[in-house]
Amino acid sequence: MTVTNDVVTCVERKLAYYQKNRESSTVKSELALLRHGIGKFPGAVPQVCGIIFKDLPESLQGKGDNPSYAEWALYAVLTLFSFHQQGKSSFMHAKGVTLGKAIRRLVPYGDLEVEVRTLRRFNQMATSSDMDELTHHLRGMISLLRSHDIPLDYAALARDLFLYQTIEFQPKVRLKWGRDYYCYQQETKEDNYE
């Protein structure tokens, strides 16, 4: 899946630039502009288009009136990252902290009440029917991660969002998120018994 790899590479390159230059006024300004695009359809905020689509490989560019799956994934991930990073001194992108694992970190071990609330939101997000609904629920999850200083692997999220837009891949993405959530739970149990 060359296009999937191109999506991941594009996000990794952008995030590496943000991390390396995060104190620069250019990056701070770019992240502020990206926040204006949260929850909006790609193309609704022209300044955001310039940030997302500049130097975009041809394999990821859409043709026609609607964004390509790659453009949607990049748009959603970079705008959500800008929200997650806002006001944070540590970098909120962390390779290997997949969506399921990050969400699991919201639940203190043994806290059934928090787990029930978190799982309800997790399931609402995972059963979203389209990108508008999914990004709406993701924004809520990112808000929780942000408030607990929990980072997320945004390149992995971009891959997931790209694949999620194809009906036959939705169950596979959901399975991955569920495994990551529950496997992290097992790791947490083992860590607490040592």
Number of C-alpha atoms within 10 A of each C-alpha: 5 8 16 18 11 18 25 22 15 20 23 19 11 14 20 12 12 19 14 10 13 17 11 10 10 12 16 17 10 16 23 16 18 24 18 16 23 23 21 15 15 21 15 12 15 11 14 24 16 12 17 21 14 9 9 16 12 9 13 20 14 14 8 7 7 12 17 18 22 26 21 23 27 28 28 30 23 25 23 23 26 22 22 25 19 15 9 11 10 11 18 23 20 15 13 14 19 22 24 21 22 22 25 23 18 18 18 13 14 9 9 11 10 14 16 12 11 18 15 12 16 22 13 15 20 21 14 17 14 12 20 15 15 19 23 16 21 24 20 14 20 22 15 16 19 20 11 11 17 21 25 26 19 26 28 21 20 26 23 23 24 25 19 24 18 12 11 10 14 19 14 14 18 18 14 15 20 19 14 19 21 14 15 18 18 11 10 15 13 10 9 9 6 5
